Amino acid sequence: MSGLKVFVNSAKELKKVYSLAAIAMLLALRVVLGMFANATLPMFGGTVKISGAFLPIAICGAMFGPIPAALVGALGDVISFLIAPGGAYIPGFTISGALTGLIYGFALYKDNVTIPRVVIGWLINMIAVETFLAAFWFYIFFNPGYETPYLAFLSTRFISVAVKCIPEILLIFGVGKLTAKLDNRIGKKA
């Protein structure tokens, strides 16, 4: 399926009641996992934060495409901040959430949850969004006077991505396959 067709079909998902209900539940799950399913690993100097917030975004991308997944990623960040602000609001992370949804939506939409597609989507997301873009947001917002070089922030992001690699890929693949089967069963009955 071409990129434009994926985008158009994904936009059409927002007209279905079943899709809207499922997207809302995935958004709620994204907020809950983003707030409570977090752990910072002390063995890497506290630079590696493991969170389950990526999973509902990826599943939304697999089930409904890039537009709903981008909405779940962006709105999940904003709602999490509104419910429990942990400092200043950083719009860059909302942009990162939307980009994560777009990437997983384009990679996994409509029964494309295969190991190669999951790995490609994960790699693109991790390199572009979770490494370079997240390092940029940290560099801009947590570096007054810009004393610390961007490469210092970038190196900590590489460590974080390396630690999360295998577990995240396996979770996206396993849960993605399961939800694809469930979506097909429910979709045929609806």
Disulfide bonds with the S-S distance in Angstrom:
none
